[in-house]
Amino acid sequence: MRPTLVQATGPAHTRIYAYGAARGENAVPNDDLVGPIDSSDEWIRQRTGIVTRMRAGAGTDAIDLATDAAAEAIAASGVPATDIDAVIVATISNPKQTPSVSAIVADRVGANPAAAYDLNAACAGFAYGVAQADALIRAGAARYAVVIGTEKLSDIVDPTDRSISFLLGDGAGAVVIGPSETPGIGPTVWGSDGSKADAVGMNHTLVEFREGTAPWPTLRQEGPTVFRWAVWEMVKVARQALEAAGVRAEDLSAFVPHQANMRIIDEFAKQLGLGENVLIARDIETTGNTSAASIPLATHRLLAEHPELSGGLALQIGFGAGLVFGAQVVVLP
């Protein structure tokens, strides 16, 4: 008689326990960047809503930022670091191809030997990480998980690139996710459109750089293409996430889209028909676009400024390079 295989099972529901954040040490105003792109402070404000962005110093990398954000989230969650058994890091700016940011961070925050891996879904990375942590816990593969979005984009941008250089900032945001008696994380609506992969991403490969056939790879984008896709297609995804969670736009307390561009955020809110009671994250104004870190950073700031949001519903949606996207409704801690 063959033995019956045992499969793990976990709790029925999960929730976010706490947020943590770390921003670059240096505030960089528009005027510091306009020379190489032959632009102006007024032009950047009108097109993006950015007044300044936070960037890390030469001695700080994405791993350092992730460590600080994770440590704050763990301390605020009340969960001992030794009980964290999964660390998921979303990033496109690991200073090395390997080892993973997550394994180093897990050790630094006292979660060793937690399962640890990095994922690359660009600006949708945090939403992907939340979806995976939720599934791992409910499947019994983890008890508590830390999800981190961390970027030092200033390392991979060409200061003369008028399409993207002025948009980007550095920072990290983190959450602790664990079991819950009631649903705290709604179904994730996610996907990609790789047919438009050339719209935003790295302009060269490391192999090309090594062989001397291309300069150091940097981020670039086709702004109008990305803008149209984000405004028209991502609103559909946001509506699907609301429907999947069984809630309506008027049930929301907060809306936290990827902090890509203020005009995209405003158009999003307009198309979703969000009322004045829904607080909209606009962290981009002083932090810049931090890719995978933008959603947790923006949520962290909203909760700090509006503690009454605790227990409310927030719709978060990420979208970015490779035209990858992910959205879910969560209960704020």
Secondary structure by P-SEA (a helix, b strand, c coil): cbbbbbbbbcccccccccccccccccccccccccccccccaaaaaaaccccbbbbbcccccaaaaaaaaaaaaaaaaccccccccbbbbbccccccccccaaaaaaaaaccccccccccccccaaaaaaaaaaaaaaaaccccbbbbbbbbccccccccccccccccbbbbbbbbbbbbbcccccccccccccccccccccccccaaaaaacccccbbbbcaaaaaaaaaaccaaaaaaaaaaaaccccccccbbbcccccaaaaaaaaaaacccccbbbbcccccccccccccaaaaaaaaaaaccccccbbbbbbbbcccccccccccccc
